[in-house]
Amino acid sequence: MATILILPPGTAPDAKRLLATRGIRAFGDGLASLLLPVYLRLLGYDAVEIGALATAALLGSAVIVWLSGLVAHHLGVRRFLLMATILPILTGIGFATQTEFWPLLLIAIIGTLTPTAGDVSLFLPLEQAALAGAVTPKSRTALFARYSIVGSLMAAFGSLAIGLPELLVRHTHVELAQALRWMFLLYAVLGLICAALYAGLEKPAVAVAPPRALGPSRGIVYRLTTLFAVDAFGSGFFVQSLFALWLLDRFQLDPTTAGAIFFWAGLAAAISFLAASALSARIGLINTMVFTHIPANLCLIALPFAPTLEIAIALIIVRGLLSQMDVPTRTSYVMAVVTPEERPAAAAFTAIPRSLATAIAPVLSGWMLMLSGFGWPLVIGGAIKIAYDFGLLALFRKVKPPEEN
């Protein structure tokens, strides 16, 4: 991890602190994405109810990201991020103490617990905008690749941590339900650690301008946002909580084994981030996004047809090696094709519709899983994402970032 945090020359000091907070939050997201289906199923909730809670969490995140864009400039990013850490703290406490559906639904809406190991929180757009201004254009993709690597690695370890409750049950007299609740309290503690890190940010390095409408880059951002929403809608059919639920039921796995599978998939994704920067320098950001994404989605579509667990694991790992290479390149591309003044607005404008589009699908996915164990959400989600890939290539293959001209 220390080697990964070696930043490109000329990077502002606060970038390392922001990468550290990204890692801590990712660990919590990786843990929560598997903790949710295991805990909720233990409480007796079915796939539709779990999908509804996932949808509520993603919708709530989208609204909170939008609201954060309106008030962050009044407080300053440092103070705003500090205040925002109260949400994961209260979310962890809420899920640890409540078991009824409606209180959990409310906590999901206003909290930060996510059904996906990816980051869809209010922290993401502000950190991205700060990082884009903390590095030279030549090193921007490399910095975002490091940001993604840290997130993927720590999310993988978070997935692996789903085995801790079983260890507690095996070696103590604690019941499984209580051990799972302690994991939610761990999630709250992670919020406290992030608060301590945000408190050390330098104010000048993370200043943010008042929100403003998109200017000369408006058309590009609108088209990108529409395409990203299509991609996110496809991803919503297999957010990690529901993906894990399908995997647990399809192959009759225990949570520890499922956590190990997602751990190795996360490590595979981290390896792909290492290659993303170098590959994009050779073939371009858009080509990297498209030509790694399509085969990853073909692996996803093939998963329900896998006759054995071994073949399914192989497909998941291969997908992990390819599916996330578009994450740092996508962020870098958006930050590159807009003016510096538009970056905060562009980051928020592309993030909010992604969250909204992702939120639509989980309840549909839960309904499909309840009707059939085949894995139709994986097939449908993968097909939608391939359509996005072809659309992105058709519309933006000639729109180059400055460093590619």
C-alpha positions, -999 to 999 in steps of 0.1 A, spaced: 0 0 0 29 24 8 43 19 -27 10 26 -43 7 58 -24 39 72 -40 24 100 -60 34 115 -93 60 144 -91 45 178 -83 14 164 -66 0 185 -37 6 170 -2 -31 166 5 -36 140 -23 -20 113 -1 -44 120 27 -74 119 3 -62 85 -11 -61 73 25 -96 83 32 -107 67 0 -91 34 12 -108 35 45 -142 43 30 -137 15 4 -130 -10 32 -163 -1 47 -181 -3 14 -166 -37 6 -177 -50 40 -211 -35 38 -219 -48 3 -217 -84 16 -228 -77 52 -262 -63 39 -274 -95 21 -261 -118 48 -276 -98 77 -309 -90 60 -314 -127 50 -307 -137 85 -334 -113 97 -358 -130 72 -360 -105 44 -365 -118 8 -347 -107 -24 -373 -80 -32 -370 -64 2 -332 -65 0 -334 -50 -35 -357 -23 -22 -332 -14 6 -304 -13 -20 -325 10 -42 -333 33 -13 -296 35 -4 -286 45 -39 -314 70 -43 -305 86 -10 -269 89 -20 -279 107 -52 -299 132 -34 -272 138 -8 -246 143 -35 -268 169 -51 -274 187 -18 -237 186 -10 -229 205 -43 -252 233 -31 -236 238 3 -200 227 1 -187 260 -11 -203 278 19 -184 257 44 -152 249 25 -144 213 15 -124 205 46 -152 216 70 -179 200 48 -161 166 46 -156 167 84 -193 173 90 -202 147 64 -185 119 84 -213 120 109 -234 101 83 -214 69 82 -211 70 119 -249 72 124 -255 48 96 -234 21 113 -251 27 146 -285 26 130 -281 -7 112 -265 -22 144 -296 -13 165 -326 -16 142 -341 -47 127 -376 -36 114 -379 -29 76 -391 7 77 -365 21 101 -338 3 81 -353 18 49 -351 53 64 -315 48 75 -306 35 40 -320 66 24 -303 92 46 -271 71 53 -240 61 35 -243 23 35 -239 11 -1 -249 -22 -18 -220 -18 -41 -183 -19 -34 -179 11 -56 -181 46 -42 -213 65 -48 -212 87 -17 -211 125 -13 -174 123 -6 -165 112 -41 -172 143 -63 -154 166 -39 -124 144 -36 -122 140 -74 -123 177 -80 -96 183 -53 -74 156 -68 -78 169 -103 -64 203 -92 -36 187 -72 -17 173 -101 -4 183 -136 -25 172 -166 3 147 -177 0 129 -143 -37 132 -138 -47 97 -150 -18 82 -130 -31 98 -98 -67 87 -105 -54 52 -112 -38 52 -77 -71 65 -62 -89 36 -79 -62 11 -69 -65 20 -32 -103 18 -34 -103 -16 -51 -77 -31 -28 -93 -19 4 -128 -29 -9 -113 -64 -15 -101 -66 21 -135 -53 32 -151 -82 14 -128 -106 30 -137 -92 65 -172 -107 61 -156 -139 76 -149 -121 109 -185 -128 123 -181 -165 117 -147 -164 135 -164 -147 164 -192 -172 166 -167 -201 164 -143 -189 191 -167 -171 215 -203 -175 227 -216 -146 205 -245 -154 183 -242 -147 145 -267 -119 145 -248 -101 173 -215 -106 155 -229 -91 123 -242 -61 143 -207 -55 156 -195 -52 120 -219 -23 115 -203 -7 146 -169 -12 129 -184 7 99 -192 36 122 -156 35 136 -143 39 101 -162 71 98 -144 84 129 -110 76 113 -120 94 81 -129 125 102 -95 125 118 -78 124 84 -101 151 69 -92 173 99 -56 174 87 -63 187 52 -49 221 44 -76 246 37 -60 263 7 -54 230 -10 -91 220 -9 -108 252 -15 -138 250 -38 -155 277 -58 -192 284 -55 -214 261 -77 -219 274 -112 -236 263 -143 -217 243 -168 -203 266 -194 -185 258 -227 -183 221 -219 -221 217 -213 -228 197 -244 -200 172 -238 -210 167 -201 -247 162 -210 -238 135 -236 -213 118 -212 -238 119 -184 -265 102 -205 -241 75 -215 -228 70 -179 -264 67 -167 -270 39 -192 -239 21 -179 -249 27 -143 -284 13 -150 -269 -19 -162 -246 -21 -132 -276 -17 -109 -288 -51 -119 -259 -67 -102 -248 -44 -74 -225 -64 -52 -251 -71 -25 -274 -87 -50 -245 -103 -69 -234 -119 -36 -270 -130 -29 -272 -148 -63 -238 -164 -57 -247 -176 -22 -280 -192 -34 -268 -205 -68 -238 -224 -54 -249 -227 -17 -219 -208 -4 -212 -197 31 -204 -159 35 -167 -165 42 -163 -183 8 -182 -156 -10 -161 -130 7 -129 -147 -5 -142 -148 -41 -149 -111 -40 -115 -105 -23 -97 -121 -52 -119 -103 -77 -110 -70 -60 -73 -78 -62 -77 -86 -99 -94 -52 -104 -65 -35 -85 -41 -51 -110 -61 -38 -139 -58 -2 -125 -20 -6 -126 -23 -12 -164 -50 14 -170 -27 44 -170 -1 28 -193 -26 14 -217 -45 47 -220 -12 64 -228 -8 41 -257 -43 37 -272 -62 66 -256 -87 70 -228 -118 62 -248 -103 31 -264 -92 19 -230 -126 23 -216 -144 5 -244 -121 -23 -254 -116 -36 -218 -152 -31 -208 -168 -52 -236 -150 -85 -228 -156 -79 -191 -194 -77 -197 -193 -108 -219 -179 -127 -189 -207 -113 -168 -233 -125 -193 -217 -160 -193 -218 -164 -155 -254 -178 -152 -244 -205 -177 -214 -216 -157 -220 -253 -148 -196 -253 -118 -184 -230 -91 -148 -232 -105 -158 -219 -139 -179 -192 -123 -149 -181 -102 -127 -180 -133 -152 -158 -151 -155 -135 -120 -117 -131 -118 -113 -125 -156 -140 -99 -154 -122 -83 -124 -91 -80 -145 -109 -60 -171 -141 -44 -158 -126 -16 -137 -100 -2 -161 -126 23 -173 -129 38 -138 -98 60 -136 -98 66 -173 -134 78 -172 -128 102 -143 -96 115 -160 -115 119 -193 -143 140 -177 -118 162 -158 -98 166 -191 -125 176 -215 -140 204 -193 -124 236 -182 -108 237 -147 -136 260 -134 -162 235 -145 -146 204 -128 -166 205 -95 -199 209 -115 -189 182 -140 -180 157 -113 -213 162 -95 -234 164 -126 -220 131 -139 -222 114 -105 -258 122 -95 -275 106 -126 -252 76 -122 -265 71 -87 -301 76 -98 -298 52 -127 -281 26 -106 -308 29 -80 -336 20 -104 -324 -16 -111 -318 -33 -77 -355 -38 -68 -361 -52 -103 -331 -74 -99 -344 -86 -65 -378 -94 -81 -361 -114 -109 -340 -134 -84 -371 -142 -64 -388 -156 -95 -358 -175 -109 -323 -184 -96 -309 -185 -132 -292 -151 -130 -312 -130 -155 -300 -97 -138 -265 -106 -149 -274 -112 -185 -296 -81 -187 -271 -58 -169 -242 -71 -191 -261 -65 -223 -270 -29 -213 -234 -21 -205 -222 -34 -238 -247 -11 -255 -232 18 -235 -197 8 -247 -207 10 -284 -225 43 -278 -194 58 -260 -171 47 -289 -195 61 -315 -199 95 -299 -165 103 -284 -138 84 -302 -128 117 -319 -132 139 -288 -96 138 -275 -83 151 -241 -55 177 -244 -27 153 -237 -38 131 -266 -38 159 -292 
